[in-house]
Amino acid sequence: MDSLQNVFMPHGYCFSWYPEILILHAGSDIITSIAYFAVAGAIVYFTYGKRNALPKNTINLLIGTFLVFAACGAVHLSSAVVVWFPEYWISGWLKLFNALVSSYVFVFMLILLIPIALEAPTPAQLESANQMLRNEIEERQKIENQLRHSMSALDVAHQKLMESLQYAKMIQTALLPNLKQIKTYLPNSFLIWLPRDIVGGDMVFSEQFEDGVLIAVMDCTGHGVPGAFMTMIATTHLRRIVVDENCHEPSEILKRLNGLMKNALQQEKKSQDIANDNGLDAGICFLDKKQEKLLFAGARIALLHLRNNEVQTIKGDKQSLGYRHSNADFNFKTHSVNIEKGATYYLTTDGMIDELGGEKWLPFGLSRLANVLLENTEKSFDDQAQILLERFYNYKNNRDRQDDITVIGFSV
C-alpha cells in the first residue's frame, strides 16, 4: 500500500514541489472554466432573445449544449479548487454529471442530427441555389417592370377612354329634353334617366307644338356606347318625323320610325347568318290640347294611367322597331284617353320593372311600380320620383344594376 502511495502520489504534493506546474494546471482550469461559462451564458442570451423565432428542436438542442458547457466549466473549476481544498467527492460528482449530460446530448440529440447534417447542402450547392434565386429575382423584377409599364399604359388608355365617354355623355345629355323647358309646358312632371354605364341606350324625346305636346320614351338595343349610338340614330329619325314632316299621330310616328330604322341599319340587306340585329322599343304620347285627349301608341312599352285611385295599364303593341324581324308594314294602334283633372300618366322602359331583387330574386315588376305611384299620387311629382327611386334601390339592395332606367311622369 505504501508503495502504491509512493507511485500514485496525489498531484497536490507534486504541485507543492513545483509551483510552476501548480500555476499551469490551476490557471488553465480556471481560464477554461471561465470560457465554458461564457459560452453557456452566450447560449442563454441568444436562446432567450430568439425564443419566438426558433423551432422547438433547435431550442432543445441549445439547452442541451448549454448544460454541456456549464457542466464542463464546473468540472474544470472543481479541478482547480481541489488543488487547495480536497473536495474530491464534489469534483467526482460534477465529473459524473458532466459525463451523463454529455452522453445524453450525444446519444439523443447529436446522433439524431447527424443524418440531417449529412443531407445539408454543400457551400457549392448553396451558392448554386443562391444564384438561381438571384436569377429568379431578376426575372421577376423584369416582369414587374413590364407590368408597371403595362399598367401605366392602361391607366393612360383608361383615362382617355373615360374622357371620351364623359364627352359622349355630354353629347347624349344634350339630346335629352331640358327638364326646365318641359316644366314650362308640363309643370307637373318628373324625369328619371339613369344609364347603367356612363352613357346608355334609353332616350326621352319631348317637343311642344301649336296643337299639343309630344312625349316619347325609347329603349334601344344594348347599353353603354352601342346603346348610345342607337339612341342618336333613333332620335335623329324621330325628330325628322315629328318636326320636319310634322307628323304628330303616335301610331304613324312608330310606323315611320320602324321603316327608317330598318333602312338605316340595313336590316333588309343583311344575310340571315349575321348576328347583329338591333332595334328599339318605344312609347309615344301626344297631348291634344284642342281635343283634350291623350293619344298613345306603344311598341312593347305601356302607358300607366292613374285616376280615382285606380291604375289602368294601356299596353303597347307586341312589335319592336327596326329589327330584322320587325314588320315594316305593321300598323300600330293608337289609344285615345280623355284628359281629366287629377289624372296622371307614366311611361317607363323595362330597366326598372325587369330589375331583379327582393328576398326571392324576382323582378321589380310593373305592378309594384304602379302601386308605388298609386300610393303617392297626391304628392308632388318631384316627391314621387324620389320615393320611387328609394323603393327601387331598397328592393335592388346592393346588387349591380342590370339595365338603363327611364321613367317619365306627368299630368295635364
Secondary structure, DSSP 8 states (H G I E B T S, - for coil): -HHHHHHS--HHHHHHH-HHHHHHHHHHHHHHHHHHHHHHHHHHHHHHHTTTTS-HHHHHHHHHHHHHHHHHHHHHHHHHHTTTS--HHHHHHHHHHHHHHHHHHIIIIIHHHHHHHHHS--HHHHHHHHHHHHHHHHHHHHHHHHHHHHHHHHHHHHHHHHHHHHHHHHHHHHHS--HHHHHHH-SSEEEEEE-SSSS-SEEEEEEEETTEEEEEEEEESSSHHHHHHHHHHHHHHHHIIIIIS----HHHHHHHHHHHHHHHTTTTTS-TT------EEEEEEEEETTTTEEEEEEES--EEEEETTEEEEE--BS--BSSTTS-TT-----EEEE--TT-EEEEE-HHHHT-EETTTTEE--HHHHHHHHHHTTTS-HHHHHHHHHHHHHHHHTTS---S-EEEEEE--
